[in-house]
Amino acid sequence: MKTLLLLLVFLGVCVSAAQPAPAVKTGIDVLRGSNYRILQGKRVGLITNPTAVTNALQATVDVLAAAPGVRLTALFGPEHGVRGDVTAGGHVDTFVDPGTGVPVYSLYGKTRKPTQDMLKDVDVLVYDIQDIGARSYTYINTMAYAMEAAAEYGKEFVVLDRPDPLTGNRVEGNILDMTFRSFVGQYPIPYVYGMTCGELAEYLNNEGLLAGGKKCALTVVAMEGWSRAMNWEDTGLPWVPTSPHIPNAETALFYSATGILGELDAINIGVGYTMPFQLIGAPWIDSKKFADAMNARQLPGFFFRPLTYKPYYGAMKDKQLGGVQVYLPDRTRANLVTMQLYAIETLFALYPDSSIFRGSPERNDMFDKVMGTDTVRKALEHKTPVAEVVAGWSTDREKFLAKRKKYLLYQ
């Protein structure tokens, strides 16, 4: 098996040699370039999914399984699973990976944290997953739980770093109120936190944010060639969908622009249609009126096009929806998080009796958890201007930026 994996990795390198080299080398390629020095002679547990690939699109799981001097002894699957074959929120099972013969343990099933038994044959946990830079995306919480387990059971922890597709400069939204802590928001960070997963791991570890203030023996294998201002296309890296509704890097931007709004029963954000996270629609919305009202706000970096559409699946399947397609003609000026709050404010102005927050209590609760507070929903219900709501976030944001600065690995 290992000989076959070595051959596949070698062939992948040969094929990729004819392609232009990406501007950025991610952690796995940097690690391989060091001949896996920090993993030599160690039993490795890999936390991964299909986004973990080399610049030549070879899966990290297969690369480490074939790596000389490295013993891959366990795999750990986050939401969507190690091979990406589980839908959002779906239970991830424990099984044996057919490609490597290595046991796969679920971190999105009965437990979200590696147990002592899962780690009995592991010396070092390696984390390699592409994230999208939003607090509610669950992979960073899987990483943090695994760091806690590493601290508790005396295991080393290695992060193979990857770019933040929102850039490393974009910081938006409110700091999570820990009263609303959940698996879609675990730590007091902004909704868009402007850090790579390696930088965030350093932040959580050294700011005492892991359970009990514990610290793990953390190593971040930093990227080469990445800078904070880079958009994804600047990296030259291939994009692998991070989840079924994030098919490309551009969608990662839209996730932070509509994802919180999409937690509500009353609104569809394109999930179930061909443009996930790029739409805001409902059966009761007049497309032109909504588009005109949003464009009249002149929100920097945004443009809104009226459209009607019918989702192919989901809660609003086959319903005729009116709404807008969201465009980002100047994403550097756009504030992704606040746009959706302005959308709610606009809909309340156009439809004073609308049912935006009159759906199921469960969905309102989920909106609050993803938002990281219930004060935003309550303020919008009471017609508090969005500008006033957002202004209240500035002090906490500045405190976060001051702390964050110590852990930035890239310029």
Secondary structure, 3 states (H helix, E strand, C coil): CHHHHHHHHHHHHHHHCCCCCCCCECHHHHHHHCCCHHHCCCEEEEEECCCCECCCCCEHHHHHHHCCCCEEEEEEECCCCCCCCCCCCCCCCCEECCCCCCEEEECCCCCCCCCCCCCCCCCEEEEECCCCCECCCCHHHHHHHHHHHHHHHCCEEEEECCCCCCCCCCCEEEECCHHHCECCECCCCEEECCCCHHHHHHHHHHCCCCHHHCCCEEEEECCECCCCCCCHHHHCCCCCCCCCCCCCHHHHHHHHHHCCHHHCCCCECCCCCCCCCCEEEECCCCHHHHHHHHHHCCCCCCEEEEEEECCCCCCCCCCCEEEEEEECCCCCCCCHHHHHHHHHHHHHHHCCCCCCCCCCHHHHHHHHHHHCCCHHHHHHHCCCCHHHHHHCCHHHHHHHHHHHHHHCCCC
